[in-house]
Amino acid sequence: MRTEDVYNFPLLLIAMLAVQNRRYSLEEVDARHFKKVCVVAHILAITELLLIGFWMNNFCGGFQWNGPPEAMFTYHPLFMTLSLQFLLGEAIMIYRMLRYVSKKISKFCHIVLHSTVFLFFVIALKAVFNSHNYSLPATPNLYTLHSWLGMTVVLIFCMQYIFGFMTYLYPGFTLITRQIYLPIHKFIGIAVFIASTAAALMGISEKAAWHIKCWSSFCSEGLLANFSGLVILFYALAVVYLVVCERFRREIYAAFAGTNCDLTFCTDCFGNDHLQERLFSSSSRLSSNTIPMATTKERSLIASQGGRYCFSIICTISHLLGISAAALIGIWMGVYGGGFDWNGNWKSQFTFHPLFMALGLQFLFGEAILIFRMFPFANKKLLKIGHSILHASAMVLFAFALIAAFRSHSTAAIPDLYTFHSWIGIALVACYVLQFLFGLVIFFLPVIGESIRKTYLSIHKVAGIVMFIVSSATCLTGITEKAAWSVADWKLFSSEGLLVNFSAMCNLMKKLKSNKINKNSVERKRCKGKRKLCRRPAVYGGSAQDNFYKFFFSCFFKYCYCASKLSDFIIPKRLTKVTTLFTTSSCARLKHIAIKAIPKSR
């Protein structure tokens, strides 16, 4: 940092304040959008609870804790939906819904909701174990894929709860440790929620496949089960969207958002061209040494050497899991499913369906999403071509998979499209084809303007990730339905049953690893026609000169804060909030915020 930057620093602060009105308008739009999606999410959550409760009460024997085993079991799906869907989603969204409230209040609500989740799923587990143990003959425990995934979710949730309590509440670790653990805590929380959603969908599929005898005739109970699964899936997608979307994050401006202070007087400073030149030349020099906040999206997973190793390891594990899942499904269908024969009986025809779907909508789909992350320095045109080729190959594979499923059903005279798996599968295929066509037209035709491409890019990314999550849910429910109908000795932990469980677990882990890489990997940026990696120095440390300037500005803002407390007219109310906000912040973070606030037109 140069000496003249000290004199230009107040100009940067003025620039930051001058553009607040524009930022308020954007925040108002984001707030309205957030409220709409949040209201829809809560409506879906209440609807899923009502549907599950109505299903269990009217078709499964009602709720009786000391009654027959079937009536005891009904508490399990209701309390699991209440805890690991509704309350867990609320606990995740609480930092978004209360982003303008003190973080202590949000943290308290977060821990209370998680404690309530723990209480309800303990009761749900007690109900299912009692119903299995008291039935005649006794039903074995923990042999299905749903039970494996459910117990994994419960164990990881308990570990996450303990580590989070110790890190952020009591005894409380150091600030550096909290910042290091925070992204891990967030990722595990979202992963647990996605896995709990998958477990809920597989539980609905198991219950429907075993107990709904009229499912193929579109009876009321079968339709109720299907709609319950759809509502749970849509609620999970809404929660993940609200949590992952960068626009809804708690920001440092949230401390004074919503005020009506007029800052038009600050725009008069830009009338002098020489002053503008000094301001933006200083900002360009400062931007090269900017140290971002720990919560900004510029923090990249491979910004350091250790991050590169971590990226390579996770990427390799993701590839191995994808190949393993496809191989296990191929072994299952080839050895236990009747073999592969396109012109054989209906069982040997159907075996092509799960194999091609696993290859197309899991492995190739995931590779197409990750290709921009795996090759961050390659030519973008080549990556676009590779991206489109992978998606086209996936479309060819799932087209053959659909033909195989319909042919086998026609040969065996089995009705089509009556299960929850088939509903979300057909919807996914239709959305996938539309996504492919829109992407092909917008990103490959030269007549499409750059502004349209930039606008559609964020929609394209979100839609791709959502469809990949839905494809994983489709795959898991399909494996569950196939196992429930065809694996006769699943309760005896047979080799076929274990193969089914491990195949689905590999699919789920592949999805979570792909989402982790896609979220935290390199952010591709254009800089004068060349592609480069955005590298940032560490948040802590620095030279003696930088530390001196940090100390100087820290003392300056503390002085402003004390003066504003003594007399309200010394510093305007708006500037008082800024100084109060930054008394505990370093100079580097303040520079970063000020530079980001400068209009990009310069």
N, C-alpha and C positions, 0 to 999 in steps of 0.2 A: 504494500500500500504506500502510495506516494504522499508527500506532505501536502500537495495542493488538493488532494482528495479530501483532506480534512476541511478545507474551506468550501469545497463544493458539496459537502455532505448535506448541509441544510437545504440546498436546492433539490437534492434527491428526495428529502423528506417532504418538501413542498409538492414535488411531482407526484409523490405517492398520495398525498391528500387531495390533489387536484383531480385525480381520476376516480375518486371514490363514488361520485354520482353515477358514472357509467357502470361501475362495479355493482352498485345497488340495484340497477335495473336488471342486470344479469342474475343477481342473487334472487330477486323477486320472481323472475321466470323459473329459475331452478326450484325455488321454494314451492311455487304452485304445482310444478310437475311432481315434486317429491310428495306433496300432500295427496295428489290424485292417486299415485301408485301406492302410497302407504294406506290410503282408505280402501283401495281395491284389495290389498294384501290382507287387511283385517277382515274385510267381508268374506274373503276366501277362507280365512282361518276359522271364523265362526261357522261358516257353511260346512267345512269338513268335520268339525266337531258334531254338528247336528246330524249330518249324514251317517257318521260312524255310530253315534248314539242310537239313531233310529234303526239302523241295520241290526245292531246288537240286541236292541230291546224287542223288536217286532219279529225278527226271523231267527234269532239264535238263543231264545230261551229267557231273555230278560236279565236283569241284574240281581243276583242273589249270592251274597258272599258265603253264606252257610248252606246253600242249596246244592243241587247236583253239579257235577264238574263242568257241564256245558254252560250253566249259568254263572259259575265262578270265572270261567274263562273270559266272559264278555267284558270284565273290567280291564283286561290286558290291552286290547286294541284302543279302548276309549282313553285310558290313562296314558298310554304311550303316545297317542296322538296329541293329547293335551300337553304332555311334558316335552317330548323330544321333537315336536313339530311347532305347536303354538307358542308355548312359553320359551323354548329355546330360540325360536325366531324373534320373539319380542326382546329377549336378552341381547341378541346380536344387533337388533335395530335400535336399541335404546340410545346408543351414542349418536345415531343419526336423527332420531326424533327429538332428542334433547341437546342438539348441538349448540344452541345458544344459552344453555343453562350451565351452571357451574359443573365442572368435571367431577367434583366430589359427589354431587347429587347423582349424576349419571353412573358413577362407579358403584354407589350404594344400591341403586335400582338394579344394576347389572348383577351384583352378587346376590341380591334378594331373589331375583328371578331364577338364577341358576340354582340356588338352594331349594326353591320350590320345585324346579325340574327334578332335582335329585330325589326329593320326597315322593313325587308322583311316580317316577319310574321304578322306585323300590316297591311301591304298592303293586304296580303292574307286573313286576317280576314275581312277586309273592303270589299273585293271582294265577299266573300261568303255571308255575311250578306246583301249586296246590291242585289245580285242575288236572294236571298230568299224573300226579302221584295218587290222587283219590279215585281216578277212573278205573273201571274194571273191564279188561285187565289194565294194569298201569301202562301209561304211554311213556316211552323213553324221552329223555330231555336232550336238547342240544345236538340234534343230528341233521337238521335241515340247514340249508344255506341262509335262510332268514334268521335262524337262531345264532348261527356263527357270526353273521354280520352284526346282529343286534347286541350280542355280548361284547364284541369288539368295540362297538360304539359306546357302550356303557363303561367299559374299562378305560378307554381313552378319555371319555368325559370326566371320569373321576380323577384321573391323573392331571388333566387340564385344570380342573377345579382346584386341586391342591396346589399345583405350581403357581397358578394365578393368584390364589389367596396369599401364598407366602411372598410372592414377588411384589404385589401391588397393595396389599392390605396389611398383613401382619406376618412376620416382623418387618417386612418391607426392605427391599434391596436398594442398592445405590442407583443413581440416575442412569449411569452408563449401562448397568446390568439391565435395567428396565427397558432402555432403548434397544438393546441388543435382543432382548426376549420378545419385544412387542410384535414385530412381524411374524415371528414363529407362533405366538399366541393367536394372532389374527388368522393365520392360515389354518392352524389346527382347528380353530373354532368353526370356520367355514367348511372345512373338510368333514368335521363331525356332523354338521347340519346336513350336508349333502349325503353323507353315508346313512344318517338316520332317515332321510327321505327315501333312499333306496331300500332300506330295511322295511319301512312302512309299505312301500309299493309291493315288495316281495311278500310281505305278510298278507296283504289283501289278495294277491294272486294265489297264494297257498290256500287260504281260507275258502276262496271261491272255487278253486279247482277240486278241493276235497269235499265240500259240503253243498255246493249249489248244483243240484242234479239237472235243473232246467236251464242252465246257462246258455246252451246252444239254441234254445228256443226263445231267447230274448225276454225272459221272464222279468218280473219287477225286481226280484232280489238281485239278479245278475246285472241289470241296469244300474241298480243302486250301488253295487260294488264297483262297477266301472266308473261311474261319476264320482264316487268317493276318491278313487285313485287319481282321476284327472284333477280334481280340486286340490288334492295334496301336492301334486306335481306343479300346478300353476302357482300355488302359494310359495313353494320353495323357490321357484324361478323369480318371483317378485321380491322375495327377501334377499336372494343373492344379488339381484340387480341393484337394489337400494344400498346394499353394503359395499359392493365392489365399485360402483360408479364414483368417479373422482369428484364429480360436481357436488356431491352431497356430503363430503367429508367435513369434519370439524376443522375450521381454519382459524388462523390467528386474528383474522378480521371479525370473527364471530363475536368478539368481546364488545364491539361497538356497532354491530350491524343493527339496522332498523332505526337509527336515529335520523332526525330530520334537519341536521345541521347543514347550512348552505355553504358550499365551498367555491362558489363562482368567483370569489375575490382572488382565489389562487391562480385563475387562468390569466389574470392580468400580467403575471410574471413572465409569460411567454411572448410578450410583445417585442422584446428586445432580441434581435437575431443573434447578437454576440452572446447573450446570456444562454440562448438555446444551444448554441454551439458548444459552449463550455459544459453545459449540463449533460448533453448526450455524449460528448467525447469522454467526459469523466465516467459516465455510466458504462461505456464500452470498455474502458480500462478496468473498471471494477468487476465487470462481468467475467473477465478471464480468471479472477481469483475468488469468485463467489463460492461460499460454503453454504449449501442449501440446508433447510430444516430437515429434521429426521423423518418428517411425514410427507414430504413432497415426492412426486412421482419420478423426479430425476434420479433418485437413488436406484441404482441398477444392481442386479445380482452379480454381474461379472465386471463391476467397476474396479475390482481388485484381483490380485492373482488368486487368492483363496476363493473368491467368487467364481472365477473361471473353472477352477477344479470342481466346485460344487455344482455348477451348471453342467459340466461334462458328466459328472457322476449321475445326477438326476436324469439327464437326457438318455444316458446309456441304460439306466434302470427302466426308464419308460419304454424304450425300444424292446428290451428283453421281456418286459411284462406283456407288451402287445403281441410279440411273437409267441410267448408261452401260452397266452390265452387262446390264440388261434390254433396252436398245436394241440392243446388239451381238448378243445372242442372237436377238432378233427379226429383225435383218438377216441373220444366218447362216441361220436357218430359212426366211426368206422368199425369199432369193436363191439359196442353195445347197441348201437342204433340201427343195425341192419346193413351196414356197408353203403357204398356209393354206387348206385346204378340208375342212370337217368331213365332207362326204359324198363326198370324192374317193378317190384310191387310199390305200394304207396309209402311204406316205411323207408325203403332205399331211395325213393325219389325225394322224400322230405329231408333227408340228411344233408342235401346240398344247401338248404335254406339257412340253418344256423351257421354253417361254415362260411358261406359267402357273405352273410350279414356281419359276422365277426371280422372278416377280412376287409369288407368295404366300409361299413359304418363305424368300425372301431379302429382298426389298425391304419388303413389308408386315410381315413378322415382325420385321425390324430396327427399323422405325418404331414398332411396338407396344412394343418393349423400351425405346426411347429417349424415348418420349413423356413419361415422368415426369421425365426429365432436361432435356428441352427447355423444359418449362413448370414450373419449380420453385415458382412463386408462385401458380399457378392453383388453382382449387377441386379438391379431390381427387376429388369425386364426378364432376365433368365429365371428369377424366382417366381415371377408371375406365371411364366409358362409352366414351370414345375408345379406350382400350386394348382393351376387349372388341369394339368395332366393327371395329378393325383385325384382330384375331385371327379374328373371324367371316368377314371378307372374305378373309383368307388361306385359311381352311378351304374356302370356296366355290371359290376358284381352284384349290387343289390337288385338290379333288374332280373338277373338270372335267379337270385334267391327268391324273389316274389313269384316268378314263374314256377319254380320248384314247389313252393308252398301251395299255390292254387292247383297245380297239377295233382299233387298228392291228395289234397282234399277232394278233388273231383273224382279221383280213382276210388277213394274209400267212402265217398258220399258223406263227407263231413261238412257241416255248414262253415261258411267263411265269415270273418270279421265280427265275431260275437264276444271275444275276450278283450280284457283291458289292454293286453299286450298288442293285439292287432289294431286297436283303435289308435294308440299313440304311435305305432309303427307306420300306419298309412299316413297319418298327419305329418309325421317326420319326413317321410319320403316326398310328400307333396311340397312341404316347405323347403326341403333340400333342393329339389329341382328348380323351384322359383328363385332361391338364393343363387344357384349356379347361373341361371339365365340372366338375372339382373347384374351379377358381377361380371359376366362375360360382355354384356352390352356396355356397361358403364366404364369398365377399366380397360377394355381392349379397343373399342371404337374410337377413332380420333376425333369424331365430331362432338363428343361429349366434352364439355368445358371442365376446367380444373376445379372451379368452385363447386360444381355438382359432385365431382369425385370426392373432394374433401368432405362435403356434407354427408355423402353416403358412406364414407369409409367407417365412421364410428358405428353406424347402424349395421354395416356388413360384419364388423368384428363382433359386436354383441350378439347378432343373430347366429353367427357361426359357433360361438362358445355355448350359447343356449341350446342349439341343435345337437352339439356334441354331448352335453349333459343329458338331453332327452334320449339320444341314441343309446347311451349307457344304461339309462333306466329301462329302455325297451329291451335291450339285450339281457339285463338281469331278470326282468319279469318273464321273458321268454324261456330262459333257463329254468326258472322256478316252475313255470307251468309244465314244461316238458318233463322235468324230474318228478313232479307231483303225479303225473299221469302214467309215466313209463317205468320209473325206478320202483320196483315192487318191494325190495328189501332195504329201502332207504333207512328205516328205523334200526337196522342191524349194523349200520356203519359199513356197508358193503363197499367194494372197490369202485363200483359205478357211482355210488352216492358221494364218496370222497372226491372222485374225479369231477363230478358236477360242482361241488362246493369250491374246490380249488380253481376251477375254470372261471367261475363267477368272481371270486376274490381277485384273481389276476386282472379281470376286466375292470373292476372297480378301482384297483390301485393304479392301473394304467390311466384311467380318467383323472384321478387326483394328481398324479405326477404331471400329466400334460397341462392341467390347469395351473399348477405351481410354476412350471417353466414359462407358460404363456403370460403369467401375471408379472413375474419378477425378473424376466430376462432382459436382454439388451433392448433399448429403445432406439429405433432407427431414426436418424435425423439427416436432413439434407443441409449441406453447408457449401454454397457456391458450386453446386454440381457434383460435389464429392461426398462420399459416404464415410462417416467417421464415428468412432465410439465416444459417447459422452462420458468423459472421465471427470471425476470430482475429487478434490482432496478430502482428507478425513475431517470430521466435524470438530474434533478436539486437537489441540496442539497448535504449533505455528512458531514463527520466528519471534525474537524478542521485540522487534518493531511492531508486529501485529498485536502482540500481547499488550504492548504499551497503549496502542490505539484503542484496543478493547477496554482497557482500564480507564482511559480518558473519557470515552463516550459513556461508559457505565456511570462514572462519577457525574458527568454532565446531565444525564437523564434522571439520576437520583436527585440532583439539585433541582431540576425542573419539577419533579414530583413533589418534593418538600415545599417548594415555593407555591405550587398550585394548591396544596393543602392549607397553607397559611392564608392565602388570599385568592379568591376565585377569579378576580378580574386581572390577575397578573398574566395568566395564560388562558386562552380560550378553552371552552369545555371540551371541544373535539381534540385539541392537541393534548389536553390533560389526559384523556383516555389513551392516546397513543403513548405518551411518556410513561403512564402507569403500566401499560402493557409491556413495555420494553425495558423496564428497570432491571429485570432479571435475565434479559436476553443479551447475547453477545453482539458485538458490532457487526460481525460477519452475517448474522441472520438478518439484521435490520437492513444491511446493504442489499441482501438478496431480495427482500420484500420490496424495497424502494425501486430497484431496477426492474423487477417484474411489473411494477405498476406503471412504468413509463409506456406511453402508447407505442405500439409496434410499427406504426407508420413511419417513424423516423428511422 
